[in-house]
Each structure stands twice: as C-alpha cells, then as structure tokens.
C-alpha cells in the first residue's frame, strides 16, 4: 500500500500531508497561512516541509505538510512525495474552472496510476476571487466527482486572504488519516460495512448511552429496550456518527477492541508465533464436526448448517461466512484450487475443513486471526496445538498427527499433477498443462480403522527442486516423499531420482556435477553407450574441499533426524509399459529397502489405494525409509539411489551389446 495512512493512524505518529495541484492554485499560500495564521505577502515556488503545532487539533498528533512542485521537470520529486503521503490535499482555484476539471481528468487518475491509496481532500482555494454574481453549490459541483472517485473524503473551499476555513483543511486531512471513513461505511448503500458491524458486537451499559438513547429511540424504536441500546440501535448510532462526521467516536470503539485502520486485529491481539522445531507443525483443534457443537462459533455453525441442505457450501454462503474478515482466504492461492468441489462449484464439508487444516499448516497466525473474525470468542491460544517431533514419532514407531503433508517429486509429464487432480476429484486432463510454482491438494482420507486423516499433497515442480532442497530444513515439514515416474517411458526413474541426488549437494561447486549429469539427460544415448560415467562425473568433477563438504552434508542430514518415508509411484499404468523401466524401478526400490513401486492409472481411475498407503507410511514413520550402510536416512540414500539407477542403465547397455 502506498502512503503511510495505516501506520500513522494505528500508532498515532506524525501525519504526513502532501499538497498537490496545478500551478497557481494557492498551494503554498494555503500552507503558510495555516502555519503562521497570516497571509504571506510573498512565497517561494516550493516551501520546505512545514510542521503544525501539536496542540492545534484535538487529537494532538503532529502534522507535517509537504508542498510540491507543479513543473514537469520536477515530476519525479512529486511522485516520490505522493507515495510517502498519509493523505493528499488536491487544490484547485475557485476562479479557474479548468483547474477543477483537471482534478478528474489528470490528478485523481494519476494518484490511482501511482497506486497512492490514501484519503484525498479536495480544496478550492482563492474563494475570495470568485464573483458573487454566479453562486456555485460545492455539493452540486463535487458530487459527480466524488461518486467516481471514492477515495475523496471531504471537499472544502477556503480563502487564505480572508482566512476562511484554512485550519479546517488540514484538520479534515488529519482526521481522514486517524479516523478514515472507507473501512467503516458503504457510501453507496449508506450502511456500516459487515466487518464494522461484527467488531461492534459488544454490550453497552445504560449509563454509557444516556446522552444518545433519546436520539436513537426517536429514529429507530427497536434500537432501545429496557436495558439500553440494542445491537441494532448501537449500529444505527455509529452510522449516524459517521454521517455527521463524528468518525473519531466510531474509531475509538474499534481501537478499544484491538482493531487498526484496516479493521484488522493488531498484532498484540493475536497469539505470538509458535515456538517449535522445524519438524513440528501446528494444527487446529476447533474446526472439527464434533467440537463445532461445543465451541462459541455461532457464525461457523450457521455455515455448517448450510451443508445439511445440498451437502455443500455455495460461493455466496462462503462469502457471507467471511464477510466479517478482511478477505475470503479461500479465494487466494494456494487455497482456491486445493480442495474438492461439487459440480456446481460448492465446497463440501470435508473440503471446507481440509482447506482450514491447510491454512493452519501453512499460516497458523492467519488461521487463528480468521477464526476470530468469523466469531470465535474464546482464548486464541487454545485454537491450535503443536504436534510432537517426528523424531519422537519414529522412536515410538507411530504418529498421532491428524494432518500429514506429502511432497510429490518427479520430472515433467510424469503424472504428478494428474495424481493431485484425482485426489480432489478433478477430471483427467487430456492436454498437458505445466505446473508453475508449488501446488497443493488437500482432502480427508477415511482409514479402514474408522479414523479420518487430512492429507496434504504438495507438488514440487522439477524447476523448483533445487531451490527447495537448498534450504537446511527442506524436508522438515514433509511426512512422506513420493517419487512419480512414467512407467511407459525410459529414463524417467533416473530423472525422478535426481530429486534425491540434489538433497545433499548444497554448495555452488557441488552443483557442477548435477548439471553435468543433467546435460547427459538431453540425450540418454551416452548413458546407453556407456560413454558417460556417472560415478566418475559425480566425484572427479568436485575438488577435495567440496567433496568433503558433500560428505559432511550427508552426515548432517542424518544428525537432523529428518528421515522421511519414501514411496515410488509408477504412473500411467494404462499405457504400454516400458518393461525395463518397470524392472529398473523395482530394482531401485529393493536397493533402497522400501516398498515396491505402486502402479496406478489416474486416467482409468485405478489408484491402488495410493492415498491410504501414503497415510499409512506417515502413520508409521519408522518404515519406508531408504536404507544405507550408514543407517536409514533420506540424505544418506543419495548415492544409493543415484548409483542404483545408473547400474540398471549400465546393465541394460551391457546386455544389449
């Protein structure tokens, strides 16, 4: 957001007001008269920053006024000042109608182009120069402009010579920053916005409303009862405050309840970031069908009741549920396409709860914040829990987590996206569409035991593997790693194995060997002929120091305890199999000491219980871990997987010669 309205309004710091407009419209005279309370006999082309006294206005917040040049050669300076503004005062000359026209044809569109999203005060200067023979109604002139440009907070005319309404100009500008209208009031509907209504859902004592009780009762009979103001009356009262320009009263109430200028909860109203180890995750303990009946989540219960009708939460119902939140989080990436939907685009109950589990997994603070927005009145810190460490799960040979995350690796066109699509009920795509960036799919998996687990699939594009695995804790959040290869084509297993090969090679020098091998992948004929010796390239192209670093990486991965169960998926089982590819993948899984490759066909809907098997591997984290002579470690499996894949290609080459 350009400008500083948010920060200034929330913290009560100095307000920075930038004055802009056409040349000779009275900008500098307006500023000098406001500061000195006298009309200047002469003013420089552009004033230095001017600070008004703190006690000039009731809020006692310092105001700094910035004059700006109008000449084109100083355009960059003007742009810089506008982008730093908390509020903008746009001036026009009352005796020059063309300067008023320029507000809607140039200045206001320019503010939008620059993305300067701050309150705007339109000021007609030199009121004394406009003749009385043609009286003009300011409301009549400005109403069309204000309808088009909602960022205009107030319009006012003034005269520096006669000292008419000069202090009011900057009072309104300061007030627009400290007590903005836009977050509270819908100008078109003339009602409080839903988020503002929700924030006011708090009782008042009769003694606090004696002064306004009579006014409300005269206008709205149901606004008052024997105990005082009803919620309807309270909301009507604040709508009246806003209509009369008494926004500071409404903002006082909002800030009392912990809201900032964007009507978002301040950080001090939210639980602090959870302290946890990288292999621990945060999960929600509230949004479960059983607990929903016990917690104070009336709005959520009402939304859940909507499922009882057609079994889905329609788009309008979902928007209504989140109407009191700053935004609908499920309309944003990565959530918007991550869950199963009905034929009409509705969200099932499992889909809704799955998306919430995903949001809690990826952004716990936002999950709790959104829960408060939609009606949770309990202790925010009780809304989530932290799992125990996966290292302890392995020691106990069982995981008690209810949400698991699976990383899906594999080369392009191997079937990763089709696997995710099938998981959330999407039709099989007839054309290949590459995945750009990480993608998630989340759903509920019913176990044979009757327990229900939420499984999150995260597709890792081939281009993103290097960046992901270059991070120290890359696999800390991963409960299961699945490697997908196309069983109908040669070489895809080796490509999938590259994902493992990458994990322990972190330095720039160490990456050299990977890209050398990758070059060979452009034409696998060199591998088939035996002209390319992977083990030779792997180590001979790295100097001794980097060699020691690579081995140290391998040892450090074992020390972190992030060993991850692994599964190999032989995708596209509906196509004619490439027999040696099947044999190769089986041999590699045997060398790794993990489950045999799982054949499946997403096109035919034959999934071989893959999602249950992923959950089962996550529930028993001590199993399905690649075995090496050094122990069970995904990091230590690097050489095993890479060389095992190479050996099967070498064997094929030897047998064919």
VENTARA-V839032 format. One record per residue. RES is the residue in one letter. SS is DSSP state (hx for helix, st for strand, lp for the rest). Layout:
# VENTARA-V839032
((RES & SS) (RES & SS))
This chain:
# VENTARA-V839032
((X & lp) (X & lp) (X & lp) (X & lp) (X & hx) (X & hx) (X & hx) (X & hx) (X & hx) (X & hx) (X & hx) (X & lp) (X & lp) (X & lp) (X & st) (X & st) (X & st) (X & st) (X & st) (X & st) (X & st) (X & lp) (X & lp) (X & lp) (X & lp) (X & lp) (X & hx) (X & hx) (X & hx) (X & hx) (X & hx) (X & hx) (X & hx) (X & hx) (X & hx) (X & hx) (X & lp) (X & lp) (X & lp) (X & lp) (X & lp) (X & lp) (X & lp) (X & lp) (X & lp) (X & lp) (X & lp) (X & lp) (X & lp) (X & st) (X & st) (X & st) (X & lp) (X & hx) (X & hx) (X & hx) (X & lp) (X & lp) (X & lp) (X & lp) (X & lp) (X & lp) (X & st) (X & st) (X & st) (X & st) (X & st) (X & lp) (X & lp) (X & lp) (X & lp) (X & hx) (X & hx) (X & hx) (X & hx) (X & hx) (X & hx) (X & hx) (X & hx) (X & hx) (X & hx) (X & hx) (X & hx) (X & lp) (X & lp) (X & lp) (X & st) (X & st) (X & st) (X & st) (X & st) (X & st) (X & st) (X & lp) (X & lp) (X & lp) (X & hx) (X & hx) (X & hx) (X & hx) (X & hx) (X & hx) (X & hx) (X & hx) (X & hx) (X & hx) (X & hx) (X & hx) (X & hx) (X & hx) (X & hx) (X & hx) (X & hx) (X & lp) (X & lp) (X & lp) (X & lp) (X & lp) (X & st) (X & st) (X & st) (X & st) (X & st) (X & st) (X & st) (X & lp) (X & hx) (X & hx) (X & hx) (X & lp) (X & lp) (X & lp) (X & lp) (X & lp) (X & lp) (X & lp) (X & lp) (X & hx) (X & hx) (X & hx) (X & hx) (X & hx) (X & hx) (X & hx) (X & hx) (X & hx) (X & hx) (X & hx) (X & lp) (X & lp) (X & lp) (X & st) (X & st) (X & st) (X & st) (X & st) (X & st) (X & lp) (X & st) (X & lp) (X & lp) (X & lp) (X & lp) (X & st) (X & lp) (X & hx) (X & hx) (X & hx) (X & hx) (X & hx) (X & hx) (X & hx) (X & hx) (X & hx) (X & hx) (X & hx) (X & hx) (X & hx) (X & lp) (X & lp) (X & lp) (X & lp) (X & lp) (X & lp) (X & st) (X & st) (X & lp) (X & lp) (X & lp) (X & lp) (X & st) (X & st) (X & lp) (X & hx) (X & hx) (X & hx) (X & hx) (X & hx) (X & hx) (X & lp) (X & lp) (X & lp) (X & lp) (X & lp) (X & lp) (X & hx) (X & hx) (X & hx) (X & lp) (X & hx) (X & hx) (X & hx) (X & hx) (X & hx) (X & hx) (X & hx) (X & hx) (X & hx) (X & hx) (X & lp) (X & hx) (X & hx) (X & hx) (X & st) (X & st) (X & lp) (X & lp) (X & st) (X & st) (X & lp) (X & hx) (X & hx) (X & hx) (X & hx) (X & hx) (X & hx) (X & hx) (X & hx) (X & hx) (X & hx) (X & hx) (X & hx) (X & hx) (X & lp) (X & lp) (X & lp) (X & hx) (X & hx) (X & hx) (X & hx) (X & hx) (X & hx) (X & hx) (X & hx) (X & hx) (X & hx) (X & lp) (X & lp) (X & st) (X & lp) (X & lp) (X & lp) (X & lp) (X & lp) (X & st) (X & lp) (X & hx) (X & hx) (X & hx) (X & lp) (X & lp) (X & lp) (X & lp) (X & lp) (X & lp) (X & lp) (X & lp) (X & lp) (X & lp) (X & lp) (X & lp) (X & st) (X & st) (X & st) (X & lp) (X & lp) (X & lp) (X & lp) (X & lp) (X & lp) (X & hx) (X & hx) (X & hx) (X & lp) (X & lp) (X & lp) (X & lp) (X & hx) (X & hx) (X & hx) (X & hx) (X & hx) (X & hx) (X & hx) (X & hx) (X & hx) (X & hx) (X & hx) (X & hx) (X & hx) (X & lp) (X & lp) (X & st) (X & lp) (X & hx) (X & hx) (X & hx) (X & hx) (X & hx) (X & hx) (X & hx) (X & lp) (X & lp) (X & lp) (X & lp) (X & lp) (X & lp) (X & lp) (X & hx) (X & hx) (X & hx) (X & lp) (X & lp) (X & lp) (X & lp) (X & lp) (X & lp) (X & lp) (X & lp) (X & lp) (X & st) (X & lp) (X & lp) (X & lp) (X & lp) (X & lp) (X & st) (X & lp) (X & hx) (X & hx) (X & hx) (X & hx) (X & hx) (X & hx) (X & hx) (X & hx) (X & hx) (X & hx) (X & hx) (X & hx) (X & hx) (X & hx) (X & lp) (X & hx) (X & hx) (X & hx) (X & hx) (X & hx) (X & hx) (X & hx) (X & hx) (X & hx) (X & hx) (X & lp) (X & lp) (X & lp) (X & lp) (X & lp) (X & lp) (X & hx) (X & hx) (X & hx) (X & lp) (X & st) (X & st) (X & st) (X & lp) (X & lp) (X & lp) (X & hx) (X & hx) (X & hx) (X & hx) (X & hx) (X & hx) (X & hx) (X & lp) (X & lp) (X & lp) (X & lp) (X & lp) (X & lp) (X & st) (X & st) (X & st) (X & st) (X & st) (X & st) (X & st) (X & lp) (X & lp) (X & lp) (X & lp) (X & lp) (X & lp) (X & hx) (X & hx) (X & hx) (X & hx) (X & hx) (X & hx) (X & hx) (X & hx) (X & lp) (X & lp) (X & lp) (X & lp) (X & lp) (X & lp) (X & lp) (X & lp) (X & lp) (X & lp) (X & lp) (X & lp) (X & lp) (X & lp) (X & lp) (X & st) (X & st) (X & st) (X & st) (X & st) (X & st) (X & st) (X & st) (X & lp) (X & lp) (X & lp) (X & lp) (X & lp) (X & st) (X & st) (X & st) (X & st) (X & st) (X & st) (X & st) (X & st) (X & lp) (X & lp) (X & hx) (X & hx) (X & hx) (X & hx) (X & hx) (X & hx) (X & hx) (X & hx) (X & lp) (X & lp) (X & lp) (X & lp) (X & lp) (X & lp) (X & lp) (X & lp) (X & lp) (X & lp) (X & st) (X & st) (X & st) (X & st) (X & st) (X & st) (X & st) (X & lp) (X & lp) (X & lp) (X & lp) (X & lp) (X & hx) (X & hx) (X & hx) (X & hx) (X & hx) (X & hx) (X & hx) (X & hx) (X & hx) (X & hx) (X & hx) (X & lp) (X & lp) (X & lp) (X & lp) (X & lp) (X & lp) (X & lp) (X & lp) (X & hx) (X & hx) (X & hx) (X & hx) (X & hx) (X & hx) (X & hx) (X & hx) (X & hx) (X & hx) (X & hx) (X & lp) (X & lp) (X & lp) (X & hx) (X & hx) (X & hx) (X & hx) (X & hx) (X & lp) (X & lp) (X & lp) (X & lp) (X & hx) (X & hx) (X & hx) (X & hx) (X & hx) (X & hx) (X & hx) (X & lp) (X & lp) (X & lp) (X & hx) (X & hx) (X & hx) (X & hx) (X & hx) (X & hx) (X & hx) (X & hx) (X & hx) (X & hx) (X & hx) (X & hx) (X & hx) (X & hx) (X & hx) (X & hx) (X & hx) (X & lp) (X & lp) (X & lp) (X & lp) (X & st) (X & st) (X & st) (X & st) (X & st) (X & st) (X & st) (X & lp) (X & lp) (X & lp) (X & lp) (X & lp) (X & lp) (X & lp) (X & hx) (X & hx) (X & hx) (X & hx) (X & hx) (X & hx) (X & hx) (X & hx) (X & hx) (X & hx) (X & hx) (X & hx) (X & hx) (X & hx) (X & lp) (X & lp) (X & lp) (X & lp) (X & lp) (X & st) (X & st) (X & lp) (X & st) (X & lp) (X & lp) (X & lp) (X & lp) (X & st) (X & lp) (X & lp) (X & lp) (X & hx) (X & hx) (X & hx) (X & hx) (X & hx) (X & hx) (X & hx) (X & hx) (X & hx) (X & hx) (X & lp) (X & lp) (X & lp) (X & lp) (X & lp) (X & lp) (X & lp) (X & st) (X & st) (X & lp) (X & lp) (X & st) (X & st) (X & lp) (X & lp) (X & lp) (X & lp) (X & hx) (X & hx) (X & hx) (X & hx) (X & hx) (X & hx) (X & hx) (X & hx) (X & hx) (X & hx) (X & hx) (X & hx) (X & hx) (X & hx) (X & hx) (X & hx) (X & hx) (X & hx) (X & hx) (X & hx) (X & lp))
